Amino acid sequence: MRMQRLVERRQKKIDPNQLPPKYLPKKASMLIIGLVIAIVILACLLLPFLIMKMGVAADNQCNQVQDDIDACNAKLASMEDDYESFLTLIYPWSVVMDDVQQTPIGAGGALGDISQSGNTISINGEFVKEKYVYEYAVMLNETGHFSQVNINSITEVAGEGGNVYRFNIQATLKSGGEE
């Protein structure tokens, strides 16, 4: 048997698009395809520079934020210093008054009026000997609460059990910065 050539019997492709050729979309030319490829390659080449530029901008922004943080930390440190200064200005009145009310041993007599005007405390009292007035002034000065202790007056007066020495002492409280 001989092989005969059989004609293929395939059906022709049927174009489902029934538009006339003048309305069909035009196929992209090689120039347009080349242009698109060139733009993509150019964009890929420029991308690292763009990323570096964004990184520099981010660094600048980070530096600005760090500067703002440093400024806030400086303000906080200043406020903390102010608060510490404020705390040193607060007098521990219970301790000050305990120290003021301590009189020399054997002084006899008693303390009278104790008053305050601004940062000065005025102390009136009487002791049986003049030397106790001086000892009392030295004791006040050694407490560390006062920057200056002055004896304003000492007067000898007759008392029920004998003569006593009335005195007036002015003691100036230390301010926060003094030691």
Backbone as numpy.savetxt, mean C-alpha at the origin, in Angstrom:
# Nx Ny Nz CAx CAy CAz Cx Cy Cz
-12.72 -67.58 -82.23 -13.52 -66.44 -82.23 -12.67 -65.21 -82.23
-13.11 -64.46 -82.92 -12.39 -63.23 -83.06 -12.96 -62.18 -82.18
-12.04 -61.44 -81.85 -12.52 -60.39 -80.96 -13.00 -59.24 -81.82
-14.06 -59.01 -81.60 -14.61 -57.89 -82.33 -14.54 -56.64 -81.48
-14.39 -55.73 -82.22 -14.39 -54.48 -81.46 -15.80 -54.05 -81.24
-16.00 -53.99 -79.99 -17.33 -53.54 -79.63 -17.29 -52.04 -79.31
-18.20 -51.43 -79.72 -18.29 -50.00 -79.46 -18.88 -49.83 -78.06
-18.19 -49.00 -77.40 -18.70 -48.80 -76.05 -20.04 -48.11 -76.14
-20.79 -48.57 -75.28 -22.09 -47.98 -75.28 -22.32 -47.24 -73.98
-21.62 -46.30 -73.84 -21.83 -45.47 -72.64 -22.71 -44.31 -73.02
-23.42 -43.95 -72.02 -24.28 -42.81 -72.29 -23.47 -41.54 -72.19
-23.82 -40.58 -72.91 -23.17 -39.30 -72.84 -23.52 -38.66 -71.51
-22.55 -37.86 -71.03 -22.82 -37.15 -69.78 -23.94 -36.16 -70.02
-24.77 -36.18 -69.08 -25.88 -35.24 -69.17 -25.53 -34.07 -68.27
-25.54 -32.91 -68.81 -25.24 -31.72 -68.02 -26.53 -31.30 -67.34
-26.53 -31.38 -65.99 -27.77 -31.00 -65.30 -28.03 -29.50 -65.35
-26.97 -28.75 -65.65 -27.13 -27.32 -65.72 -27.69 -26.98 -67.09
-28.80 -26.50 -67.06 -29.46 -26.22 -68.32 -29.32 -24.76 -68.75
-28.35 -24.05 -68.09 -28.14 -22.66 -68.45 -27.42 -22.58 -69.78
-27.72 -21.57 -70.54 -26.98 -21.38 -71.78 -25.54 -21.01 -71.46
-24.60 -21.29 -72.30 -23.17 -21.06 -72.04 -22.82 -19.64 -71.67
-23.51 -18.67 -72.17 -23.15 -17.30 -71.84 -23.46 -16.95 -70.39
-24.32 -17.72 -69.73 -24.66 -17.46 -68.33 -23.87 -18.33 -67.35
-23.14 -19.25 -67.85 -22.38 -20.13 -66.98 -21.22 -19.35 -66.34
-20.84 -19.67 -65.08 -19.71 -18.96 -64.44 -18.43 -19.27 -65.16
-17.58 -18.27 -65.21 -16.33 -18.44 -65.92 -15.34 -19.15 -65.00
-14.51 -19.93 -65.55 -13.52 -20.66 -64.78 -12.38 -19.71 -64.44
-11.78 -19.93 -63.26 -10.69 -19.07 -62.80 -9.49 -19.25 -63.71
-8.90 -18.11 -64.01 -7.75 -18.19 -64.90 -6.51 -18.49 -64.07
-5.45 -18.85 -64.72 -4.19 -19.18 -64.06 -3.60 -17.95 -63.38
-3.86 -16.76 -63.92 -3.36 -15.53 -63.32 -3.98 -15.30 -61.94
-5.25 -15.51 -61.82 -5.93 -15.32 -60.54 -5.43 -16.35 -59.52
-5.28 -17.57 -59.94 -4.78 -18.62 -59.04 -3.37 -18.27 -58.57
-2.53 -17.81 -59.49 -1.16 -17.40 -59.14 -1.16 -16.23 -58.18
-2.07 -15.28 -58.39 -2.17 -14.12 -57.51 -2.59 -14.52 -56.10
-3.54 -15.41 -55.97 -3.99 -15.89 -54.66 -2.86 -16.61 -53.94
-2.12 -17.43 -54.66 -0.99 -18.14 -54.05 0.07 -17.15 -53.59
0.34 -16.13 -54.40 1.33 -15.12 -54.04 0.90 -14.36 -52.77
-0.37 -14.02 -52.67 -0.88 -13.32 -51.48 -0.76 -14.19 -50.24
-1.08 -15.48 -50.36 -0.95 -16.39 -49.22 0.50 -16.51 -48.77
1.42 -16.64 -49.74 2.85 -16.74 -49.40 3.34 -15.45 -48.75
2.92 -14.31 -49.28 3.31 -13.02 -48.71 2.78 -12.88 -47.28
1.55 -13.29 -47.07 0.96 -13.23 -45.72 1.74 -14.13 -44.77
2.14 -15.30 -45.23 2.92 -16.21 -44.38 4.28 -15.62 -44.05
4.88 -14.88 -44.99 6.17 -14.25 -44.74 6.05 -13.08 -43.76
4.95 -12.35 -43.82 4.76 -11.20 -42.95 4.23 -11.58 -41.56
3.68 -12.75 -41.43 3.09 -13.18 -40.17 4.08 -13.14 -39.00
5.33 -13.61 -39.14 6.27 -13.52 -38.01 6.53 -12.08 -37.56
6.62 -11.15 -38.53 6.84 -9.75 -38.17 5.63 -9.18 -37.43
4.46 -9.57 -37.87 3.24 -9.13 -37.21 3.17 -9.68 -35.79
3.54 -10.93 -35.62 3.54 -11.54 -34.28 4.57 -10.85 -33.39
5.74 -10.54 -33.93 6.76 -9.84 -33.14 6.26 -8.46 -32.73
5.61 -7.77 -33.65 5.07 -6.45 -33.35 4.03 -6.54 -32.24
3.17 -7.55 -32.30 2.17 -7.75 -31.25 2.85 -8.06 -29.93
3.94 -8.82 -29.98 4.68 -9.15 -28.76 5.29 -7.91 -28.13
5.82 -7.02 -28.95 6.39 -5.77 -28.46 5.29 -4.91 -27.83
4.15 -4.85 -28.48 3.03 -4.08 -27.94 2.58 -4.68 -26.61
2.55 -6.00 -26.52 2.16 -6.66 -25.27 3.20 -6.38 -24.18
4.49 -6.38 -24.54 5.54 -6.06 -23.57 5.38 -4.63 -23.07
5.11 -3.71 -24.00 4.91 -2.31 -23.59 3.73 -2.18 -22.65
2.65 -2.90 -22.96 1.47 -2.85 -22.10 1.79 -3.46 -20.74
2.55 -4.56 -20.74 2.93 -5.19 -19.47 3.80 -4.23 -18.65
4.72 -3.53 -19.31 5.56 -2.57 -18.61 4.72 -1.45 -18.00
3.71 -0.99 -18.75 2.84 0.06 -18.23 2.05 -0.45 -17.03
1.54 -1.65 -17.12 0.80 -2.23 -16.00 1.73 -2.41 -14.80
2.98 -2.85 -15.03 3.94 -3.01 -13.94 4.25 -1.66 -13.30
4.37 -0.62 -14.12 4.59 0.73 -13.57 3.42 1.16 -12.70
2.19 0.86 -13.15 1.01 1.19 -12.34 1.03 0.42 -11.02
1.41 -0.85 -11.07 1.48 -1.67 -9.86 2.54 -1.10 -8.92
3.70 -0.72 -9.47 4.76 -0.14 -8.63 4.30 1.16 -7.98
3.57 1.98 -8.74 3.06 3.25 -8.17 2.08 2.96 -7.04
1.22 1.97 -7.23 0.26 1.60 -6.18 0.99 1.04 -4.96
2.02 0.26 -5.18 2.80 -0.28 -4.05 3.49 0.85 -3.30
3.97 1.86 -4.02 4.60 3.01 -3.36 3.59 3.77 -2.52
2.38 3.95 -3.06 1.32 4.62 -2.29 0.97 3.80 -1.05
0.90 2.47 -1.20 0.59 1.61 -0.06 1.67 1.71 1.00
2.94 1.72 0.58 4.04 1.84 1.53 3.97 3.18 2.26
3.62 4.23 1.52 3.48 5.56 2.13 2.35 5.56 3.16
1.23 4.92 2.81 0.11 4.85 3.75 0.49 4.04 4.98
1.24 2.95 4.78 1.67 2.15 5.93 2.60 2.95 6.83
3.50 3.74 6.23 4.38 4.61 7.02 3.56 5.64 7.80
2.56 6.23 7.13 1.71 7.20 7.81 0.97 6.54 8.98
0.51 5.32 8.77 -0.21 4.62 9.83 0.73 4.32 11.01
1.96 3.91 10.69 2.94 3.65 11.76 3.22 4.94 12.53
3.35 6.05 11.81 3.56 7.35 12.46 2.37 7.69 13.34
1.19 7.43 12.84 -0.03 7.69 13.61 -0.03 6.86 14.90
0.36 5.60 14.78 0.36 4.75 15.97 1.36 5.24 17.01
2.48 5.82 16.55 3.46 6.32 17.52 2.96 7.58 18.21
2.00 8.28 17.59 1.44 9.47 18.21 0.39 9.15 19.27
-0.12 7.95 19.24 -1.14 7.55 20.21 -0.45 7.28 21.54
-0.88 7.99 22.55 -0.26 7.82 23.86 -0.91 6.65 24.58
-0.10 5.79 25.17 -0.67 4.71 26.00 -1.04 5.32 27.36
-2.20 5.97 27.41 -2.57 6.75 28.60 -2.57 5.94 29.87
-2.96 4.71 29.83 -2.97 3.91 31.06 -1.55 3.76 31.60
-0.59 3.54 30.71 0.80 3.39 31.13 1.35 4.73 31.60
1.04 5.82 30.87 1.51 7.15 31.26 0.97 7.50 32.64
-0.31 7.27 32.85 -0.91 7.63 34.14 -0.38 6.74 35.27
-0.12 5.48 35.00 0.49 4.63 36.03 1.86 5.18 36.42
2.65 5.61 35.43 3.97 6.16 35.71 3.88 7.49 36.44
2.90 8.31 36.07 2.74 9.62 36.73 2.34 9.42 38.20
1.56 8.42 38.50 1.07 8.23 39.87 2.07 7.53 40.79
3.18 7.05 40.23 4.22 6.45 41.07 5.02 7.56 41.75
5.02 7.55 43.06 5.78 8.57 43.80 6.99 7.91 44.44
8.01 8.73 44.77 9.19 8.15 45.43 8.83 7.50 46.77
9.57 6.44 47.10 9.32 5.74 48.37 9.64 6.68 49.53
8.71 6.77 50.48 8.89 7.61 51.66 8.59 9.06 51.43
8.03 9.42 50.27 7.78 10.83 49.96 6.67 11.41 50.82
5.81 10.53 51.35 4.68 11.03 52.13 3.83 11.90 51.23
2.97 12.68 51.79 2.14 13.59 51.01 1.37 12.86 49.94
0.94 13.58 48.90 0.15 12.97 47.84 0.18 13.86 46.61
-0.23 13.26 45.53 -0.39 14.03 44.30 -1.76 14.68 44.33
-1.83 15.88 43.79 -3.11 16.57 43.73 -3.70 16.50 42.34
-3.91 17.68 41.77 -4.51 17.75 40.44 -3.51 17.32 39.37
-4.01 16.57 38.41 -3.24 16.21 37.21 -4.11 16.63 36.04
-3.59 17.54 35.22 -4.38 18.03 34.08 -3.51 18.02 32.83
-4.21 18.09 31.70 -3.50 18.07 30.42 -3.97 19.24 29.57
-3.03 19.87 28.89 -3.33 20.92 27.92 -2.42 20.67 26.72
-3.00 20.24 25.64 -2.21 19.89 24.45 -1.34 18.69 24.76
-0.03 18.85 24.60 0.86 17.72 24.89 1.61 17.94 26.21
1.08 18.83 27.06 1.71 19.10 28.35 0.81 18.63 29.49
1.41 17.91 30.41 0.69 17.46 31.61 1.19 18.29 32.78
0.23 18.83 33.54 0.56 19.62 34.72 0.21 18.79 35.96
1.19 18.66 36.86 1.01 17.82 38.05 1.23 18.69 39.29
0.24 18.70 40.16 0.35 19.40 41.45 0.34 18.36 42.55
1.03 18.64 43.65 1.05 17.72 44.79 1.88 18.28 45.90
2.08 17.46 46.91 2.93 17.86 48.03 3.63 16.63 48.60
4.92 16.84 49.00 5.73 15.81 49.62 6.31 16.37 50.92
6.76 15.47 51.78 7.26 15.91 53.09 8.66 16.52 53.01
9.41 16.22 51.98 10.74 16.80 51.83 10.90 17.31 50.40
11.71 18.36 50.27 11.93 18.96 48.96 12.66 18.00 48.02
13.55 17.17 48.55 14.31 16.25 47.71 13.40 15.26 46.99
12.24 14.93 47.59 11.31 14.00 46.93 10.68 14.61 45.68
10.52 15.93 45.66 10.00 16.61 44.47 10.99 16.43 43.32
12.27 16.62 43.61 13.29 16.44 42.57 13.39 14.98 42.12
13.31 14.06 43.09 13.33 12.62 42.74 12.15 12.27 41.85
10.98 12.85 42.19 9.78 12.58 41.40 9.96 13.10 39.97
10.53 14.29 39.80 10.76 14.86 38.47 11.73 13.98 37.68
12.78 13.48 38.34 13.73 12.58 37.67 13.04 11.28 37.27
12.18 10.74 38.15 11.45 9.50 37.82 10.56 9.71 36.58
9.88 10.86 36.53 9.03 11.14 35.36 9.87 11.21 34.09
11.02 11.86 34.17 11.89 11.99 33.01 12.40 10.64 32.53
12.64 9.71 33.47 13.17 8.39 33.12 12.12 7.43 32.57
10.84 7.78 32.66 9.79 6.89 32.13 9.86 6.77 30.62
10.39 7.81 29.96 10.48 7.77 28.50 9.26 8.33 27.81
8.25 8.76 28.58 7.04 9.32 27.97 7.18 10.82 27.71
8.14 11.45 28.35 8.22 12.91 28.32 9.53 13.37 27.68
9.43 14.43 26.90 10.64 15.01 26.30 11.26 16.03 27.25
10.44 16.58 28.12 10.94 17.61 29.02 10.08 17.59 30.29
10.75 17.63 31.45 10.05 17.69 32.74 10.62 18.91 33.48
9.76 19.87 33.78 10.19 21.10 34.46 9.46 21.25 35.79
10.20 21.61 36.83 9.58 21.95 38.11 9.31 23.45 38.06
8.02 23.81 38.04 7.66 25.22 37.95 7.76 25.92 39.31
7.33 25.22 40.34 7.39 25.86 41.65 7.45 24.82 42.76
8.15 25.19 43.83 8.17 24.41 45.08 7.96 25.42 46.21
6.94 25.19 47.02 6.63 26.11 48.11 6.50 25.30 49.41
7.17 25.78 50.46 7.06 25.14 51.77 5.85 25.73 52.49
4.95 24.86 52.92 3.74 25.30 53.64 3.57 24.45 54.89
2.89 25.03 55.87 2.64 24.30 57.11 1.49 23.34 56.88
1.71 22.10 57.29 0.68 21.08 57.15 0.28 20.56 58.51
-0.64 19.62 58.60 -1.13 19.08 59.86 -0.03 18.34 60.62
0.81 17.60 59.92 1.86 16.82 60.57 3.21 17.50 60.49
3.26 18.72 60.09 4.51 19.44 59.93 4.54 20.11 58.58
5.66 20.69 58.24 5.79 21.39 56.97 5.84 20.39 55.81
5.21 20.79 54.66 5.23 20.00 53.42 5.64 20.92 52.29
6.04 20.32 51.21 6.49 21.09 50.05 5.50 20.87 48.90
4.76 21.95 48.59 3.83 21.91 47.45 4.62 22.20 46.19
4.22 21.51 45.14 4.96 21.69 43.88 4.03 21.70 42.69
4.55 22.22 41.60 3.88 22.16 40.30 4.94 21.75 39.29
4.66 20.65 38.58 5.57 20.14 37.56 4.84 20.14 36.22
5.54 20.63 35.18 5.02 20.60 33.81 5.84 19.55 33.04
5.17 18.55 32.50 5.86 17.50 31.75 5.30 17.49 30.32
6.20 17.61 29.33 5.81 17.66 27.92 5.93 16.25 27.33
4.80 15.74 26.80 4.79 14.41 26.18 5.63 14.41 24.92
6.28 13.29 24.66 7.05 13.14 23.43 6.11 13.02 22.26
6.53 13.57 21.13 5.74 13.38 19.91 6.18 12.07 19.28
5.50 11.67 18.19 5.77 10.36 17.57 7.18 10.16 17.10
7.87 11.19 16.63 9.21 11.01 16.07 10.31 11.03 17.13
10.00 11.48 18.34 11.04 11.58 19.36 11.29 10.24 20.03
12.51 10.07 20.43 12.83 8.84 21.17 13.62 9.18 22.40
